[in-house]
Amino acid sequence: MADGSELIADRLERPFIYHENGKPKVLSLTVKKGDESYSIFIPIKENKYPVPNKRQVAWQEAELGVVFHYDLHVFDGIKYGQGGNRIDPIPNYQIFNPQELDTDQWVKSAKDAGAKFAILTATHETGFALYQSDVNPYSLKALKWKDGKGDIVADFVASCKKYGIKPGIYLGIRWNSFMGVHNFNVNGEGAFRENRQKWYNKMVEGMVKEICTKYGELFEIWFDGGADHPDNGAPDVLPIVRKYQPNCLFYHNGQLAEARWGGSESGTVGYPNWSTFPYISTGSGENAQKDIYKDNYKLLKQGDKNGEFWVPAMADTPLRGYNGRHEWFWEPGDEAHIFPVEDLMDMYYKSIGRNSTLIMGLTPNPDGLMPEPDVKRLKEWGDEIKRRFQNPIASTSGKGKKITLKLNKKTPINHVIIQEDITKGERIRSYIVEGLINGKWTILTKGESIGNKRIQQFKTVEVNKIRLKILKADREPQIKNLSVYNVKISNK
C-alpha cells in the first residue's frame, strides 16, 4: 500500500498485458479486498539475450593471437622474478640495447603459427615505455640506443601491417617499479602521495592517448591486471580508448571488460565455456568481483550460460612454459622448455576448440630477435593446425534443431567442428552429433556450449551422413559451420 502496509488480497481480477511494438510491457491487475479494489501495474522485464559487439566478434573470430613480452630485465642478466621486478627498479636503464632488432622477424613468426593478431608490451612492470613518449620520461627517448630516437611500438605496428596481422598494445599500469607504483597506488604518505598519485594518473591517461593516436587503428588494448575504476582514484582510461579507438577491444578496467581472463595461464579454459558472464567487468586487484575466485576460478574458466553480459574468454600461456617453467620473458638456456607441438595442439583443442581466444606469449631476446628454436616451433605448430583443419571433408550450415551433412560416399571421419553465428548470441545449451552407420544413427559425440567454435575428436568411424541434433536451445539455433575431418594423429 502507499503507506507501506501489506495488503492481503481476497482475489485478483481482470489481468491484462499491454503490448508495445508487439512486445509485452506492462501487466495490469485489479486486486480485491472486501468491497475495495485497487489497480496494480507491473512492468514486464524484457528478456535480454546478450550478443557481442563488433569488436568482440572480430576478436573471437580471430581465434589465435600472440603477445610479445619485452622489457629492461631481458638485458640485465638476472633471472626474472615477478615479485621483485614489481618492487625494485632496474639500476641502469641504458642496458636496453637490442643491436639486431627486427620486428618483421617477430611478426612473421607469429603469422607462421597462424596468429591473426599480435600484442606488444609497450610498458610492463618496470614502467619503461618502448616508444617515443612525451608524457613518460622513462622511455626510449632517454636511451643512448638509437640516440634516443627508437620507437619499437612504431616498428611493431609497421611489421604487423606488412604481414597482415592486426596490432594490439599491452600497457602495464598497475605496477611501475621505477615510479614506486604498487597495485595501482603510488608510494608515500599524505599530500606528497596524493600529489604523486594525481601526476601518475595524468601521465597514464596521456600515455593511453599517445598509444591511441600515434599508431593507427589498434585491434586490442590490454591493461595487465586491469585498470582500476576511476571512482577508486584510478586513471580514467576507458573514455580515451573509446574516443580515439572505437574499433579496439577494451581489456579491461573496473568499468568494462570486453573479454575475460580464462582463469589460468595454461592456454586452456574449462568446458562448458560460455561467452556470457554475470558482470560487465571482472574488476581489478582488490576490487575484483569476489565470486570469480571461488572453486578455482570456475566462473572465469566457464562463464555463465545465464549471464547478462557478453564477456568471452581468453586463454593465455607462454610458449616457454613446458616441463616446470613458465617464462613470459626471455631467459638464457630455456630452449628445452618450449612446448612440444603435441602440447600446443592440446591447448588449441582446449581453448579455441572450447569457444575461447588463445594468446601465446613470445619472448624476443636481448639481440632484438625471436630465438630460432621458438621460430621453428611456431612454424611447426602452424603447419600442424593447417594439416588438421585447413581442408574439411564436407561442410554445411543452417538453422533449426537438426542439421544434416551428407558426404559424397561412405567416408572415415574422426573430428567435427561446429560454429554458431555468434552475432545472434549463444543459443545452444546441449547437443549430440550422430553418424549414419549401417543405416542407423549412432551418437559420435555430445556437448553443451558451442559459441564461436567447438572442436571435438572421436573414434574413427565410416559414415555417409552426420547429423547435429540440438537437444536444448534458448532460441532457434543458428549454425554458421558444421564440418567433418579425418585427421591422422600419431600415437592415437
Summary of the structure (lengths in Angstrom):
residues: 492
radius of gyration: 26.4
end to end distance: 70.0
largest distance: 92.3
contacts: 1619
relative contact order: 0.11
helix: 28%
strand: 33%
